[in-house]
Structure formats: structure tokens, C-alpha cells
């Protein structure tokens, strides 16, 4: 039986990853700040699927707590077969008007944690000759639309680079590029997205199902819907000057 470690597992996309992986019979290590939610989810998944679920509370913006998660990934006696770097963070303000400390915390979660945990996981996985890493990025990373987009651009490029370096080792890396997903992410970040009934809103269950299939097949970039694949195809051919325009850069903030 294999084991997956999921960050940001207490809600949204992370919770859906945990649920679908448990349904496949995978044991789990669940990472998030909210201990009560993690423990409730662990009880639920163990009862429903008979899997072993370990709760590992951590704030990934805290370097000591992040290192505890990295140590769990390195532990040779308790191998992790799949790492899902999903923990989210958003700053609901323009850069010049905002709190730079909040921006730094966002980078700690969205960039540094992905870097540190991917290193810990890939090192351990290469030594065993097998493993998978899914890094949750965003189509926003293709736009010039603020520091969140910049962080997600890093995640995508980093994932592609790591996938190339690990070619032939038995370890695969997939960057998942969703658009809008019906979760509580925006509400928790204080972002009003209005009506969520449009065609560009994705269901977390469909998103995760597609991502897991992509990782199983060794796909490096996964854009999990026809509509967003079309958007990505167009954006990649637009001049950078156009992507820097205020109208285009604001697209991912609108419902």
C-alpha cells in the first residue's frame, strides 16, 4: 500500500485530493494549520475507506514547521510515494498598497515550501527509484497580474525543470494549472468572486481526478479543462506587452 502526503489538506482542492486518494486505498499524511479539521477528516477517511491517516499540523510559512514536514518526507522507514504541494495563500490587495510581510508569507507558502518539500521528496524518491510529485500551480501564472501570479509562474517553471532533471529516475513531476475552482479559497482570502455558475468555474472533484490521471501517466503540465486549455493556448501566443496591460492582467480576478 502506498502513502501520499497532501499539504493544504483541510479544505478545498487539498481535501478533495485526500478524499480521492483514500478512495483508491492510499494511506495519507495530511498537512495544514487547522488541527481540528485535519483530525475530523482523518476520522472520516479512515472510517469510509479503512486507510491509515496521519495528521501533521504545520504552518508552512514557519521555517521550523516546514522542516518537520520535510523530515517526514525524507524518513526512509515511512516512505511517501506521492507528494501533493497544494497549500494555498492569497493577498487581497495591490502590491503598492499592501503589507510586504503578508507578501513574504505568501512567497514562503507558495514558493519556498514547494521548493523545500519537493527537494525532500524527490531526494527520497530517487533513492527508491519511484515516486510522484504534483505541484498545484495556476493558469494565473501565465499572466502578468500580481505577486500571486508571479509565485504560480515560479511553481510551473520549477516543476517543468525538476521533471526534466528527474527524467529516467522513476520519479515524475506534474504541475497542475487550474483556473477558478468552486472551493472556499476566495472567501477565506476575502475575495468576492460573485456568481460561480459560469463555464470557467471548475468542480474540485473533476479537477483532482484529472490531475491524478495526469500524474499517473507522467504528464508534466496538466490544464484540467477544455476551456482553460483553450485559454492557455491563446495566452501563450499573445505578445508580453499585451499580457502586461491592465485589462488582461486583471482577467483572473473576475468571476
C-alpha positions in Angstrom: 0.0 0.0 0.0 1.4 3.4 -0.9 1.3 6.7 1.0 0.5 10.2 -0.1 1.3 13.5 1.7 -1.0 16.4 0.9 -0.5 19.9 2.0 -3.4 22.3 2.5 -5.5 19.2 3.1 -8.1 20.6 5.5 -10.3 22.2 2.8 -10.9 22.7 -0.9 -8.6 21.1 -3.5 -6.4 19.5 -0.8 -9.3 17.9 0.9 -10.5 16.5 -2.4 -7.1 15.1 -3.2 -7.2 13.4 0.2 -10.7 12.0 -0.3 -9.9 10.6 -3.8 -6.6 9.1 -2.8 -8.2 7.4 0.3 -10.9 6.0 -2.0 -8.1 4.5 -4.1 -6.8 2.8 -0.9 -3.8 5.1 -0.3 -2.6 5.8 3.2 -2.3 9.6 3.9 -0.3 12.2 5.7 -2.4 15.3 6.0 -0.8 18.7 6.4 -2.5 22.0 7.3 -2.7 24.6 10.1 -6.2 23.7 11.2 -5.8 20.7 13.5 -9.5 20.2 14.2 -10.3 20.0 10.6 -7.4 17.6 9.9 -8.4 15.3 12.7 -12.1 15.3 11.6 -11.1 14.5 8.1 -8.7 11.7 9.3 -11.5 10.0 11.2 -13.9 10.4 8.2 -11.5 8.9 5.7 -10.4 6.0 7.9 -14.0 5.1 8.6 -15.0 5.3 5.0 -12.0 3.6 3.3 -10.1 1.8 6.0 -6.8 3.6 5.3 -4.2 4.9 7.8 -4.3 8.6 8.1 -1.5 10.6 9.9 -2.2 14.2 10.9 0.8 16.6 10.7 -0.2 20.1 11.6 2.1 22.8 10.2 2.1 26.4 9.1 4.3 26.2 6.0 5.2 29.9 6.3 7.1 28.9 9.5 10.5 27.5 8.7 10.7 25.2 11.7 7.3 23.7 11.0 8.1 23.4 7.3 11.2 21.5 8.2 9.2 19.0 10.2 7.2 18.2 7.1 10.4 17.9 5.0 11.8 15.5 7.6 8.6 13.4 7.3 9.2 13.2 3.5 12.8 12.2 4.0 12.1 9.4 6.5 13.3 6.2 4.9 11.3 4.0 7.3 8.0 5.6 6.3 8.2 6.2 2.6 6.0 8.8 0.8 5.1 7.7 -2.7 3.1 10.9 -3.7 3.6 14.5 -2.6 0.8 17.0 -3.4 2.1 20.5 -2.9 -1.3 22.2 -2.6 -1.2 24.7 0.3 -2.7 28.0 -0.7 -2.2 31.6 0.2 -3.5 34.9 -1.3 -3.1 38.6 -0.6 -6.2 40.6 -1.4 -4.5 44.0 -2.1 -2.4 45.7 -4.8 1.3 45.3 -4.2 2.0 49.0 -3.7 -0.9 49.4 -1.2 -0.3 46.2 0.7 1.6 44.7 3.6 5.0 43.4 2.5 5.1 41.0 5.4 2.0 39.3 4.1 3.6 39.2 0.6 6.6 37.4 2.2 4.4 34.9 3.9 2.7 34.2 0.6 6.0 33.5 -1.0 7.0 31.3 1.9 3.9 29.1 1.3 3.6 29.2 -2.5 7.3 29.2 -3.4 9.7 28.3 -0.6 7.5 25.4 0.7 7.1 23.9 -2.7 10.9 24.2 -3.2 11.8 22.7 0.2 9.2 19.9 0.1 9.9 19.0 -3.5 13.6 18.7 -2.7 13.0 16.5 0.3 10.5 14.3 -1.5 12.5 13.9 -4.8 15.7 13.0 -2.9 14.0 10.3 -1.0 12.0 9.1 -4.1 15.1 8.9 -6.4 16.9 6.7 -3.8 13.9 4.3 -4.1 13.6 4.6 -7.9 9.9 5.7 -7.8 7.6 8.4 -6.8 5.3 11.3 -7.9 5.0 14.9 -7.1 2.0 17.1 -8.0 2.6 20.9 -7.6 -0.6 22.9 -7.7 0.1 26.0 -9.8 -2.4 28.1 -11.7 -3.3 29.5 -15.1 -2.8 32.9 -13.4 0.9 32.2 -13.6 0.8 32.8 -17.3 -0.4 36.4 -16.8 1.4 39.5 -15.5 -1.2 40.0 -12.8 0.4 40.5 -9.4 2.6 38.6 -6.9 0.2 35.6 -6.7 0.6 35.1 -10.4 4.4 35.6 -10.2 4.5 32.9 -7.5 2.5 30.5 -9.6 4.7 31.2 -12.6 7.6 30.0 -10.5 5.8 26.8 -9.5 5.1 25.9 -13.1 8.6 26.6 -14.4 10.2 24.9 -11.4 8.0 21.8 -11.9 9.0 21.6 -15.6 12.7 22.0 -14.7 12.5 19.4 -12.0 10.6 17.0 -14.2 13.4 17.2 -16.8 16.1 16.7 -14.2 14.3 13.6 -12.8 13.8 12.0 -16.3 14.8 8.4 -16.2 14.8 8.1 -12.3 11.4 6.7 -11.9 10.2 9.9 -10.3 7.6 12.1 -12.1 6.6 15.7 -11.5 3.3 17.2 -12.7 2.3 20.9 -12.5 -1.5 21.3 -12.2 -2.8 24.6 -13.7 -6.4 25.1 -12.7 -8.4 28.3 -13.2 -11.4 29.1 -10.9 -12.4 26.2 -8.7 -15.6 26.1 -6.5 -14.0 25.9 -3.1 -13.8 28.2 -0.1 -10.4 29.6 -1.1 -11.7 33.0 -2.2 -13.9 33.6 0.8 -11.1 32.8 3.2 -8.9 35.2 1.3 -11.6 37.9 1.4 -12.0 37.9 -2.4 -15.5 38.4 -3.8 -15.9 36.4 -6.9 -19.7 36.8 -7.3 -21.7 34.2 -9.3 -19.9 30.9 -9.7 -22.2 29.3 -12.2 -20.2 30.3 -15.3 -18.3 27.8 -17.6 -14.9 28.8 -16.2 -15.7 27.6 -12.7 -14.4 24.0 -12.2 -15.5 21.4 -9.7 -12.8 20.3 -7.4 -13.7 16.6 -7.9 -13.2 16.8 -11.6 -10.0 18.8 -11.2 -8.4 16.3 -8.9 -9.5 13.3 -10.9 -7.8 14.8 -14.0 -4.7 15.7 -12.0 -4.2 12.2 -10.6 -4.6 10.6 -14.0 -2.1 13.1 -15.5 0.4 12.2 -12.7 -0.1 8.5 -13.2 0.7 8.9 -16.9 3.8 11.1 -16.3 2.3 14.2 -17.8 4.3 17.3 -16.8 1.7 20.0 -17.4 -1.9 19.4 -16.6 -4.5 22.0 -17.5 -7.7 20.3 -16.4 -10.5 21.5 -18.7 -11.1 22.2 -22.4 -12.0 25.8 -21.7 -8.8 26.5 -19.8 -6.7 24.6 -22.3 -8.1 27.0 -25.0 -7.3 30.0 -22.8 -3.7 28.7 -22.2 -3.3 28.2 -26.0 -4.3 31.8 -26.7 -2.3 33.3 -23.9 0.9 31.6 -24.9 0.8 33.3 -28.3 -0.1 36.8 -27.1 2.7 39.4 -27.0 4.0 40.0 -23.5 3.2 43.7 -23.8 -0.5 42.8 -24.2 -0.3 40.5 -21.1 1.0 43.4 -19.1 -2.0 45.6 -20.0 -4.3 46.3 -17.1 -7.3 44.7 -18.8 -5.6 41.3 -19.5 -3.7 41.2 -16.2 -7.0 41.6 -14.3 -8.8 38.7 -16.0 -8.1 36.1 -13.4 -9.6 38.4 -10.7 -13.1 38.5 -12.3 -15.8 35.9 -12.0 
